[in-house]
Amino acid sequence: MLATPLSGLPNPLRKASVAEYEYQEFSAGSDSVEVRVIPGNDATKGDPFILWDDIQDAFPNAFRLQCGQRAVSFMVDTNGNRLIPLRVGYLPGAIIQVIMCRASSLPAPSSPPPPPPRHIILSDNDDEEEDEDDDDGSQSDNYDWVTVIPSQELIRRDSLLSNGDLSGEAARKSAIHMYESFLKAIHDGQIAQANLICNEFREHFSQSQDLQHQILEMQQNMLVLQQQTLDRLAIIHTQVHAILVQNYELHDYPIPRLFIILPKEGGSWDVNNQSPDMFRLHFLCECGDHTKSIQSSKVPHHIHLAKHEGYDIESPAEFFRRYGSYALSLLQMLKYGVSVGGFVVPALSISRDTASADSDILHGVNQAIEYLEYLSSIGQLAPLTMGAGQPRNVDQLRTMEGADVRRLRAFLKHEESNKVLGNLYRIVRKEGHVKWVCLDHYRETYSSVIVMDLFDVCSFNRGTFDEVLGCAEVTLISPALANQFYKVLDKAKFVLELKVILKWDVSASDLKTLRDMILRSNIACFDLTCAASSSDILNRSKKSDPLWQIMMAPKMQSFILRDYTGFFSKVSIPAVKNNLRVIKISERVDWKKDGEKLIELLEKCPQMHELCLSSTEVEEAYRAIKQINYDTRMLEKLVLDGGDTNGLQARFEHGVPVAIDFDTSDASSHLLKDLRVLSSLHLRPGLHTRTDIDLKWLAGIISRNAHLTKLIIQCDASDFLRLHIAVKEILNEERSSNLHTLKLYAARNQLTVMNLQGNTSVELELLSMNIGRDVMETLVRVYGSRITRIKIEGDILMQMLRDSVISQGQSLTLKDMEIRGSTLRPNMLHSLRLVLGQCASTLTQLSIMLDLRWDGSEQNCEMADFVVDFASKWTRIMINESETAAWAIALNQRGFITPPGLLCKLQSPKAEGALVHNLWFRGYNS
């Protein structure tokens, strides 16, 4: 949102009287100055004004003027030409903002690339040959501003000056025309054109005696504007240089990083009604030297707009605050042009020779720049640095957008996660750096024949290939098919991620073949599922060596291994320093035997962000890994799976744990005594035996962990009410606690409280009937109207619902009901109809198990009638396979034509067990 509503701003076009006001107030930042208003004359049709020279005397670095969101223009004559000397109209009662040239606000970096030359020349770097390594920013001296002078403008100026020396009124008009052409060129970013005009101006008018005063004034203004523009371009170049030479690897770069904003099409641009909702986000293609092919091609290789309609922006005010400065730098890059680090961006220009599409883009770029500069002037853009104040050097600027770019997707409206952003394709250079390019430049880089071959081989092996992201996934059932796939993959250097399932017991030889293929490729993310052969006796002690060599390959950033045994115990090679960001291993590490090997590996992973393991000793593994992370400070997420006994998920910031989800069946765990950053705790002391929760012990955990938000406890259903009351009492004493969610469960019975401070968010699920009648009666009496899921077996629960809820006038909020038909007697169906009628508006899942033989009896017929009465509510009807046909006929005869998929075969009932803790390998979900 803008700081000042448009309706509250003064009208810059309103006429004023000098008799009422004699001074106009101007402000820049915290400085405010009143400047003398000059009475109107014939040239201004009596309108009072302020001279631009007087304004610049007060604000030497003044660049332009603005009143609220409105740009304040210089006064013009009847022909639309600016009056000389320059002046602006008087705006009584308004405070005019002076937009300063920001050259002085950004101190020179300690080691920036050299600024552009004072006299910028036309440059074309397309034919220059550079070392391929230049793209990494190591040679940042090779750059120029790339500009274009419209040929029609040159012809027009030549015609004005072709008749020799000019004098009198003709000379004055010619000088004014050239001066205005110079101002327009400066505004449009045509630096070379502005330089040429300035030189011609000096050459043709410096000796004019009649207009010497005005000529000198115009020359002085032109030189000042030239210097201001060059200083401004130096700042822009520093910022753009820092952005373009920044290299990202696959793990850090899930979406395109270069983007701008442009006004939406279809609406007229009104500077008085600018709004964040008027813009869309557009991505840029990162083509350059790295997309040029050996074969000749007419496809230009300079950064350009992606062929996409753009994206509406979610939460535009926050978007502009976070990304506005970044987008402004890239907009200025497009406007002025630049060549740096293997990237070329020609300057946009408007002329009779320019395509209308380019003209539209330039208009949109200028409008977007104008709006972002306004937001910057009122402090609504975050600075293009990591910390407060200005950047001290270029290195600080280079890291300015890293994490924010990865969060960009959240700001895009109507963005489908399965579609590529901006119709761009992900490619990787041989150094492992990722770029996002359009389809034309993708085809320039990779052969379409190889792409089709990979599509075919993936499809044949029950897999897929995502060309946009470079992700392949296959299931290989034999070594022969694997070798065929590897041959195609050898040519497919565009594959960046590979997920493979090997459906045979792999030998060391099979793994070596796989290793050789991976090392020849550009694969950076590898996900392998396979089982090790137990018959490979000769290589038993080193059978995992090829997998370790894959994992520690220089390009590898993510390594996932599932179902393989012996990864840590059957390896003979030492760990070496690598570039891994993610490691996920499903095999349980025997910590006492192989923990040292894991620690050795982690010490060689200085860039590790995420680690997921299964371990026999979760607490010991956590302490050891935490200690290593104090030194590297890179690990952000740690998941340790201890199987059915315990587990832990921790989030780190700068090497320090800040949030931990802990799952344990050991009430005496030392971690429970030591931890102070728990965010979620899952206690299962009753996993093996019935154990009462010590309330004083529980209060201590809550007290020590102020950021604990979720508490899950496995306990007997008879403890639901006691623990619910106890936790609320603890919170009444611990006012600083953030605990808001409590979940108590026993088998399939569960009590969930989403807001412990209130009573409206309590839900009870009764899906297991192996609890005492008195316990069930208490739960129904206290929580009856809060029951959301129930299983009807017999008449006990039905009777309780009728007596404790319906008869008391309370409403039901049931969402899910399971009914077992064989336990229902005819007289129960009436009560069941009452219950279903009460919760008709909230019920979303209704299933019945018809586990009785159809014999046409009265009980069967009443059950069939009951099913038909609620035909529109059923989501699943389960019938014994041998009785399916008979029941279907009975229901059809009563007018219920069962839709496909509603009837299903009755499955053998599964044992009712406890909620099992889930971590990464089982889909972690607290």
N, C-alpha and C positions, 0 to 999 in steps of 0.2 A: 504494500500500500504506500501511496505517496504521502509525504508528511503534511502537505497543505491541500485541501480540496480545491478543485478548480473554481468552484463558485465563490470562494473566498478571496480570490486573487484580483488585484486591480486590473483594469483594462488598459493595455499599453497604447491603444489607439485613441483614447479619450483626449480631447483638447483641454488645455488648462490656461489659466490666467496668471501672469507674472505678478499681478497686483496682490494675489492671494499668497503665492509662494515665491520666494526669491532664490532658494537653493534646492537642489535635488540630492537626496541621500543615496550614497553608494556604499556597498559593503563587500568585503572579501574576507571570509573566515571570521575572525574576531575583530577585524579592523573595520571601522565605519567612518566615512568622510562625507561632508556636505560640499558640493561643488556648485559654483555660481551658475544661475540660469540666465541666458542671454535672451533679451526680448526678440520677438519674431520680426521678420523683415519680408520684403517682397518674395525672395527666393523660397521662404518657408510658408508663404501665404499667411503671415502673421502669427504662426505657431511658434512659441518659445522653444529654445533648445539648449543643449549643453555640448560644448566642443569636445571632440574625442581627445584632442591634445591636453585639455584641462583634466580629463579623466586619467590619462596616462601620466600626467604630472603627479597625481595623487597615488596612482597604482602603476608603477613603471612596467610591470610584467602583465598588464591587462591584455587579454586575448580576445574576449567577446563579452557581451552583456546579456543578462537574462533576468526576467521578472517573473518569479514563480517558475512555472514550466514554460513560459513564453520567451522565445528569443527576441531580444530588442534589436531592431534593424536600424541601419543608418538612414537618415532622411534622403529622399530622392527628389529630382525635378519632375516636370510634367512628362518627360520622355523616359522616366524610370532610371535615370542615371544618378549616381550618388553625388550629393552636393559636396563641393570642395571649399574649404576644409571639411573633413568628416565631422558629422554631428548627429546626435540622437535627440528625439523629441522629449519634451518635458512631461513627466508623469507625476502629477501632484499627489502627495500622500503615499507614494509607493517607495519601497526600498529596492533599488536595482542591484542585483548581484553581479559582481565582477568576476568573471571566470578567468583565472590566472593561467599563464603558461607554466606548466609544472616542471620545467627544466630545473629550476633551482630547488625544488622540493625533493629531488632524488639525487643524493650525492653520487659522484662517480664511483662505480664499483672498483674494487682493488685491482681486479684483473679482467676487465670486460673486453669483448671484441672491439677492435678500433671503430670509432664512429664513422658514419658515411662521409665521403669527401665533400668539401665545401661546394664544389661545382660538380653536381651529379651528372654523369654521362650516361648515354644509352648503353645498356648491357644486355647481352644474351648469352647465358651460360649453358645453353642446351648442348653446345658442341664441345664444351670443355671436358677433358678426360681427367677424372680424379681417382685417386686410390680408393678402393672399396672400403677401406677402413676409415675414410674421412667421415663417414656417416655417424660414427660414434661420438662425434664432437671433438675429437683430438686435434683436428685442424680446423679451427673456427675462424681463421683469418680470411678465408676465401668467401667473401660475400659482397654484394652490391645491392643498392636499391634499383629495382627494375621498373622503369617508367616508359610510357608511350606518349608521344606528342601527336595529337590528331592532325593529319595532313591538311584537312580543310581549314583548320585554324591558322596554320602557317601560311597558306595561300591568301587567306583573308588579310592577315597583317601585312604581307608583302605588297598587296594591292594598295593598302593605305599609305605605304611609304615609297611607292615606286616612282612617284612624280617629283622626287628630289626634296629639297628642303621645304618645310612647311612654315607658315607664319600666320600671325593674327588668329582669327576665330577658328580657322581650319586646324591650325596647330594645337589650339586649346582643346578642340573636340577630339583630335587624334590622340593627344596625351591622355585625356580623360578615358577614352576607349581602351587604350593600352593599360592604363592603371587598373581599370575595372577588370580587364582580362587577366591581369596579374592576380588580383584579389580572388577571382573565381578559380584560377589554377591552384592557388594556395589552398583554398577551401576544398577543392576536389582532390587534393593530393597529387596533382601533376607537377612534381618538383622540377623536372627538367624543363617543362614548358614555362614555368614561372621564372626559372633562371634565364632562359632565352629572352623572354619578354623584358626582364630587368636589364639585360645587356643592351637590347635594342633601344629601350627607353633612354638609357644613359647616352648611347651613341648619337641618337637623333635629336635629343632635346636639351643636352647639357649646355649648348651654346646659345640657346634661345634667350634673348634679352627681354623680350616682351613678357614672357611667362616665367621669368627666372625664379620669382618667389614661389609660385605654385609648383613649378617643376622641382625645385629643391625640396619642397615639403613632401611632394609625392615620392621623390627618390628616397628621402629619409624614411618615410613610412615603409617603402618597399624593402629597404635594407633591414629595417627592424623586423618586419614580418619574415623575411628570409632567414634571419638568424634565429628567430623564435621557432620557425618551422624545422630548421636543421637540428636545433636542440631537442625539440619534441621528437623528431624522428630517431635521434640517438637513444632516447629513453625507450621508445617503442621497439627499436631494434634489439636493445638489451633484453627486454622482456620476451620478445618473440624468439630470439636466439636461445634463451634459457628453456623455452617450451619445446622448440623443435629438436634440439640436440639431446633432450632427455630420452633415454632408452628404457623400455620396459620389457620385462620377460613375461612369459605366458601367464604365470600365476598372478602377476600384478596387473594384468591388462585384460580383463574379461570383456570389456566393451570399448568402442572407439573413444579416443581421448580428445580429438580435435573437433570443436563444434562452435557455432556462432548462433546468434538470434537474428531473425529478420521479421519485418512486419507481415502480418497475415495478408494474403491476397484477397481481393474483392472489396476491400474497404478503402475509403479515401483517407490519406494521411492528414491529420489535423494536429499541428503542434500544440494547440490549446487543449487537446483531449487525449494526451498520451496516457497509456495505462499498461501495466504489465501483461494484461490479458490480450493485448494487441499483437503479441509476438509469438513466434514458433521457433523451436530449436531445430537446427539443421546441422548434420554431421559433414565433415570434410574428408575427402579421399587423401590418404597419406602417400601418394605416389611420388616418385623421385628417381634418383639414379638407381635405386635398388629394384625398380620395376622395369627398367629398360632391358629389352631382350637383345640378343646378338643379331637376330634378324631385323632388317629395317622395318619400320612401322611409322605410320602417320599419326599415331596416337600420341598427343603431347603428354609429357610426364611432369606436370606441375600440380601442386595442391589445388583442389577445386571442390565446389559443392557436390555432394553426393546426389545421385538421381533419386530423389525421394521427396515426398510432399512435406516432410518435416513433422514435428511432434508438438502438440499442445503441451503446455507446461503446468504441472501440478504444483500448487503452492508457489505461485510466481514470485511473491515478495521474498520468501526464503531462498528461492532459486537465485534471484538476482543478488541478494546479499552474499550468498556463498560463491556463486560462479560469475557474477557480473564483471569483475575486473579481468578475469581470465578470458571471457568472451570478448570484452572490449579490446584486449591486446590482439586477438586473432582477427577481429573485424578490421582493425587498423592495419594488420598485416595484409589482408586482402585489398584494402583500399590503396595502400602505398606501394605494395609489392616488396619482395625481399628474396635474396638467394643466400642460403646458409646451410652448411652441413649436408649437402647433397639434395636439399629441397629448393625448389624454385617456385616463386609466386609472382607472376606478372601483375603490375598495377592495373586496377580497373580504370577505364577511361570512357568518356562519352564524346562521340563525334558523329559526323554523318557517315563515317566509315565503320562505326561500331555497330555490332548486332544489337537488336532491340532487347534481347535477353540480357546481355551484359549491361545495358543501360538500366534495365529494371533492377538488376542486382546492385548496381552502384547506388541507385536511389535508395534502395532498402538498406544497404550498408550505411549510408550517410544518416538515415533516420535512426537506425539502431545505435550508431555512435553518439548521435545527439542525445538520445534518451539516456544511455548509460553514463555519459558525461554529466548529465543533469543529476542522476542518482548519486554519482560520485561527489558532486559539489555539495550535496546535502547530507553526506555521510552515510548513505544507505548501501554502499558496496564495501565488502571486506577487502583489505589491502591484499595485493598479489604477493604475499610473503607468508612465511610460516609463523612468525611471531609478531609482537607488537613493533611498531615503528617501521622504518625503511630497511630494506635488505642491506646487509653489509657487503655482500659480494655476490657474484654470479652463482656460486654453488648453492647459496641459500635460496635464490630464485628458482633453481632447477628443480627443487623438491617441493615446489609450492602447491602442486595440484594432485599429488599421488592418491591419498586415501579418498579425497572428495570426488575424483573422477570415477572411482569404483562405486561410489554411492549415487552416481548420476541417474541410474535407471529408475530410482524411486520417484524422480521428478517428471517422468514422461507419462503422459496420459495415453490410455488405449494402447499400451505397448504390450504385445503378446510375447511371452517369454520364449516361445518356440520359433520366433521369427528374428531374422538378423536386424540389427539396428541400422537404419539408413541405407539398406541394400548394400552394405559393405561386407567384404570377405576378409577373413583373418589369414595373414601369411606370416612366415617367420624367415628372417635372414639367417645366413650361415652362422652368424655370431650368436644366434638365439634370440635376437630382438624381434619383437612382434610389431607388425604394422597392419592397419585396416585400409583396404583399397576397394575401389569399385570393380564391377565385373570386367570392364574393359582392361583394366590394369592387372586384374587377376589372370585373365586369359593371356596377357602379354608375358606373364611370369611363368605360367604352367600350361602344359599341353592339354588340350581338351580330350585327346585320344587316351592319354593316361588316366585322366579323370573318369572317363567312361569305363575303362578297364577295371578300375578300382570299384566303381559302382557294381559292376557285374560280379566280380569275385566276392564282394561282401554279401550281395544278395544270394549267391549260390551257397554260401556258408552260413545261412540263417542270420545274417547281420545287416547292418545299416552303415551308410556313410553320409555325414553331414558336411557338404562341401563348404558351407559358409564358415563353420568353425574349424574345419579340418579334423573332424572326429570320426574315427572308424571303430566299429564294434563287430566282432565275429565270434562264432562258435566252431572250433575245428575238431573234427572227430578222429583224425588220423594224422600221422607224420607226413604222409604223401600229400594230403590236402593242405597241410600247413606249409609245406615247401612251395606249393603252387601260389599260395597267398603271399608268402615272403617275396617271391620273385616280382610280383606286381607291386608290392609295397616298396621294394628297392627303388623303383622309378618314381614313386609318388612322394616327392619331397615336401608336398604340401600337407601331409598328415602330421598333425601336431599332438593329437591325443589318440591313444589306442587302448581298447578294452578287448581282451582275448580270454576265451574260455577253452582250455584244452581238455578234451573228454577222454583222455587215456592217461594211464600212469606214466608220467614223463620220466625219461632217463636223463643222466647228465649230458649225454650227447644231444638230446632234443633241446635242452636248455642252452647249450652252446650255440646251436644253430639259431635259436631265437635271439640270443645275445648278439651274435654277429649282425643280424638284420637290424636290431635296435640301434646299435652303435653306428651303423651306416646311415641312419635316417635322421630326421629332424624332430623325432618324437620327444616331447618334454613331459607328457603326462602318461603314465603307463599303469594299467589296471589288469592284473593277471589272476585268473582262477585256475588252479591245477592241483593235482595230487602227485606226490613224489612216488616213484617206483621203489618197491621194497626189494626187488631182485637185483638191483645194480650194486653188487657187493664191492666191486673194485673201486668205485668212486664214492663209497658210503661216507667217508669222513670229509669229503669236499664237494658233495653233490650240490650244495647251495652256492658254490663260488660263482657260477655264471649269473645267478640272480643278484648277487652283491655287485658284480661288475656292471650290470644294467643299472642298478640303483645309484651307483656312484659315477655314472657317466656324466661328463661335463654339462651336457644339455638337459639332463633329467632334473625336473623340478617337483614332480609328484610321483610317488611310487606306492601302489596298493597291491597287496598280496593276500589272497584268500585261499583257504583250504589246504595250504601247503604246510607240511610238518618238517621240522629240522632246519628251519631257516637260520636260527641262531646257533644251533648245536652242531650242524654239519657244514661248517665253513672253515676254510684254512687260510684265507687271505685277510690281511688287516684292513681296517677302514681307512679311507683317504679323504682328504678335504673335498667337499662337493657343494653343489648349489641347490640341494633339496629344500623345498618349502613345506612339503607334506609327505608324511610317512604313515601308512595304515597297514598294520599286520594283524591278521586274524588269529594266527597261532598263539597259544598261551605260552608266554615266556616263563620258563622255570627260573625264578629270580635268583635262587641260591646258586644255580649252576651257570646260567647265561646272563645274569644281570650285568656283570662286568663287561660282557661283549656289547650289550646295548649302550651302556654308558660310553664306551670307547667310540661307538658309532656317533652318538649325539655330540660328542666333543668335536667331531669332524663336520658337523652340520651348522655352521654359523648363521645360516639364514632360515633355520627351521621356524615355521609359523604354526604348524598344526601337527600333532602327534597322537595317533590312536593305536593303542596296544591292548592286548589281553595278558594279564600277569597273574601268577600264583600268589604274589604278595603285593597287593595294591598300595598299602600304606608305605612300605619300604621303597617301592618304585617311585611313588610320589615325592618322597623326601629327597631321593637321589636326583631325580630330574629337576626338581625345584632348585636344588643347589647349583646345578649346571646353568640353569636359566638366569640365575643371579649374575653370571659372568657374560653370557651372550646377549641376554635381554631381548631375544627375538621371538621366543615362543609365545604365541597368543592363545592357543587352545590346546588343552591336554585332556585326553579321554583314556581312562584305565578301566578295563573290564575285568572284574574278578569272577565272572560266571554268576552262579546263583547265590553267592555269598555276599558280595559287595561290589561296588563300582564307584568311580569318581570322574567328574568332569569339571575342569578348572579353566578359568579365563584369566589371562595375565596381561598386565600393562607395564611395560618397561622392566620386565623381569620379576614383577611382584604380583602374587595372586590377588585378584580383586573380587572374584566371585567363584564359588565352588558349589556344585551339586554333588552331594555325597549320599551314597546308598550303602547301608551296612546292616548286618544282622548281629553285630558285636556291640553290645551296649557299653562294654568297657574299652572301646577303641580309644587309643591315645589321640587320634586326630580330633575326635569329638571334644577332647579337653583342650587341645591346642588351637584349633581353628577359630578365627575371628572374622572371616569373610564369607561365611556360608550364605548362599542365596536360596538354595533348595536343599532340603534334608529328607531322606527316605529311610525311616527306621523300620526294621523288620525283626525285632527281637523274638517274635513268636514264629519264626520260620520253621524251626524244628520242634520246639516245645512251647508250651503255654507259659508266657512270661508277662508279669505285670509291669507296666511302665511306672518308674519312680518319678512322681510329679516334681519333686524338688530337683532331681537331676535334669528333667526336661526344662524346668524354669531356668536353670543355669545355662543351658545351651542357648535358649532364646535371649537371655540377658547378654551373653557374650557376643552374639551375632546380630547386631542392630540392623543389618541389611538382609536378614533372612525374610523371604517373602512367601515361601511355600513349604509347608510341613506335611509329609505323608507318613502315616503310621499304619503298619499291619498289626491288627489286634483282634481280639474276640468281639463279636457283635455286641456282647453285653457291656463292652467298654465304650461304645460309641458315645453315649450320652455323658458318661463320666468324664471322658477326655475332652469332649466339646466344651463342657462347662469349665473344666480345669484350665484349658488354654485361654479361654476368654478372661478368666480371673487373673492369669499371669499377665495378659496384655493390659489389664486395668492397672497393674502395678508397674509394668514396663512401658511407660508412655512413649519412649523413644523407639520402640520396636516398629518395624515396617511389615510385620507378618500380617498377611491378609487372606491367605488360602490355607485351608486345613482339609486334608483328605484322609479318612479312616476307612479301612477296608478289611474284610475277612471273606475269603473265597470270592463269590460274586455279589456279595452284599457290600454296599459302599455308602458312606455319608460324606458329602462334599459341601464345604462352606466356602464360598468365593469371597465373602466380605465378613470378616470376623467382627467388624464393628456394628454390623446390622443383623437383622433376622430375615431379610427378604431374599437372600441368595443361598438358601440351604436346599440341598437336593439329596433325597434318599433313594437308593436302589436296592430292592429286595428280589434278587434273582436266585438265591439259594435258600432252600427250605430246611437246611439242617441246623436250625437254631431252636432254642426252647420257646414254647408258646408264650411264657411270661415275658421273655425278652422281646419277642415280636410284638406282643401286645403293647409293651411300653413304647417301642419305636413308632408304632402306628399311632398311638395316642398323642405322642409329642410331635412327631414329624409328619403325620398322616397327609395333611394338605400339601406337603412338600415332596411327596413321593413322585419321582419322575419315571422310574422303571420298575416293573414288578413282573414276577412269574407266578401265574395262578396254577397251583397244584392242590387240589382238594378245596374244602370249604372254609378252612380256618382264616386265611387272609381275607377272603371275600367277606366273611362275617365281620371281621374287625373293621374293614373299610366301611361297611354299611353302618355299623354301630358307632364307630368313633369319628367318622368324617361326615358321611352323607346325612345321617340322622341329626347331627349337630349343626347342619346348615352350612358346613364348610364346602368349598369348591375343590375339585381335584385338578391337578396340573400334570397328569400323566402324559408322557411323551412316547413311551415304549412299553408294550405289554406282550408277554409270551404266555400262551394258554396251552395246557396239556389236556387234551380232550378226554383221555381215559379216566381222569380223576374227577370229572364233573358229573354230578348227578342232575337229573332233570330239574329238580327244584332250585338248583344253583344258577341255572341259566337266567332266571328272572333277575336275581341280584346282579349278575354280570351285565345284563342289559342296562340296568340302572347306572352302574359304574361307567360303562362305555358312553352312555348318553351324557354323563357329567363331564367327561373329558374329550368330547367329540372335536372341540376346536383346537386342542393342544396335541392330540395324538398324531404322531407321524409314523410310527412303526407298530404294526399289529400283526402278530403271527400266531398260528395255531398248529398244534401237532395232533393230527387225527390218527392216533396210534391205537385204533381199535378196528376190529374186523367188521366189514359191512355185512349185516345179516337182515336188514330191513326191519329190525325191531323198533319199538317205540322210542327207545333211547337214541338209536341211530337216526331216526327220522327227525326228532327234536334237535339233535346236533346239526343235521343238514339244514334244517330251517333256520337255526341260529346263524350258521355260516352265510346263508343267502341273505338274511336280514342286514348283515353288515358287509355286503359284497364289495362296496366301493372303498372300504377301509382296509381290507387285507393287503399286506405287503408280501406275505409268504404263507403258503399252506403246505405243510409237510405230511406226507402220507406214506405208509409202508408200501414198498414196491409192489407186493402181491395184491394190494387192495386199491391201487391207484385207479385202475379202470372202473371198478365198481363205484367208488366215491365220485369220480368224474361224471358217470352216468346219472347218479342220484342228484348231484348238484345241477346238471344240465336240465333234468326233468323239472326242476323247480325254477328254471329261468335264469340260472347263473352260468353264463358261458365264461369259463375261466380264461383269462388272457394268457398268451405264451409267457412262460417264465414264472408264473405265479405258483403253479404246483411244482413241488420238488420231492425227490425221494428222501425218505427219513434216514438220516445218518445215525450211526451208533453214537450214543451220548458220550461226550468227552468227560473225563474226570474233572471235577471242579477244583481248580487249584488257586493258589494265591496269584495276585498280580506279580509278575516277574519284572525285576528292574531291567530296563532296556538302555543300552548304550549304543555306540555307533554301529556295531555289527548286527544289532537287532532293532535298529531304528529308534534311537534314544527319544523317549517321550515320558516326561515326568507325570 
